[in-house]
Amino acid sequence: MKVTTKKGDSGYTLLLDNKLSKASTRVKLLGFLDEAIAALAVAEAETGLRELEGLEDMLSALAVEVSGGEKSSPAVLKRLDEIADKGIEDELHRFVRPYGKAAYIHLARTKVRQAESLAVELKEEEEREEGTSKHANPTLIKALNRMSDVIFIYAYKVQKERGEMRFF
């Protein structure tokens, strides 16, 4: 299979429902989601935490939605809420310092937070220009917010289990 099409050489990319500039907010959001997926894959490889693969799949589904495909954010949010509701067993009074192998998980969390911020920007941009946001709806933004919570929970648990808990 030939991978190079050269169709993107002009600075535009073809998504499921549109041809867009590679500098557009929507394409940038897809890039951040791609980075977050890759960061989760690295974190899984470094920590052996298999649960991260499920989060990669959820982020991939959200990327399809942003691309103009199937709307998966309600189901993703529901699943993330189920995980987040379990929380952690400790009360936190200080900020957790990323440390050890769990730092890879924390790095993935920061990528998701960047994607969330760009999703808010895309929502506001689409609402200004079109009166509504088709590609960054409130449920998608909530799902990204919850995703960073869940990733934090996993990072915290890895640090605690390995005796690597550090605080600022």
Buried (B, 14 or more C-beta within 10 A) or exposed (E): EEEEEEEEEEEBBEBEEBEBEEEBBBBBBBBBBBBBBBBBBBBBEBBEBEBBEBBBBBBBBBBBBBBBEEBBBEBBBEBBBEBBEEEEEEEEEEEBEBBBBBBBBBBBBBBBBBBBBBBBBBBEBBEEEEEEBBBBBEBBBBBBBBBBBBBBBBBBBBBBEEEBBBEE
